[in-house]
Amino acid sequence: DLLLSNSCIPFLGSTEGLDFRTLLLDEERGRLLIGAKDHIFLLNLIDLNKNVKKIYWPASKEKVELCKLAGKDAHTECANFIRVLQPYNRTHVYVCGTGAFHPLCGYIELG
C-alpha cells in the first residue's frame, strides 16, 4: 500500500540478503546508518538511494574457519553481523559486530 500511494522510497542498494538488523538515525545530519551482514550502510534520508556509502567489514578468514570447525553454518552464522551502532561524539560512531563468534568493535569517522 505504501508503494502504491508513493508514501515511501524503498532502499534498492542491496538485494544480497544481508540480514539488516541495526539502525541508527542521525536526524541532525539527515542520515541513516544500517548494520547488516558484513556491511555498514550510510544513507541520505531525503533519498535513500542517492550517494549510498557502504563499508565492507567481514570477519577474518581465520575466525570464519574456526566458526565452521565449531559446526556453525558458514552462510547464516559465520559472518560479522553488525549489532551495535552507537553515537560516540559529533564525528564518530561506535560499531560492534559478531565477528563470526569473536566480537570486534571499532569507530567510524562520519566526515
Steps between C-alpha positions, in 0.01 A plus 500: 500500500783742583666441164174546313426827680855633444536537877838331518828459318638143509873455554630336184864484605525131566312186410768268636307388810725692736283450809436865595454528876654811652396857428627839615305810400704822480225758457737792548697407187212333315661155490416142585763240588405137449692203640481182298688179429863606433389853403415843638293732281475879530186632329364846428154545657374715214574230241611164637651400165704815436870504595479174698822434686586142593773355722588136450609358838513120496631273773856385441547182300655331803196578718263377228694172476490455880127567490447235232718251692273556800210370290337833421342574163741694277225707335270581788729509806867544404504866403535840662142596581498866604310523830599838650490846341535758775583872473838563663544870435416750224742338256507128586269203548593200714434175311508137612448178308485133584823421310400135442461443876810713577348846561683805371437871538632820351427862421376641170580859414191652344682791326 
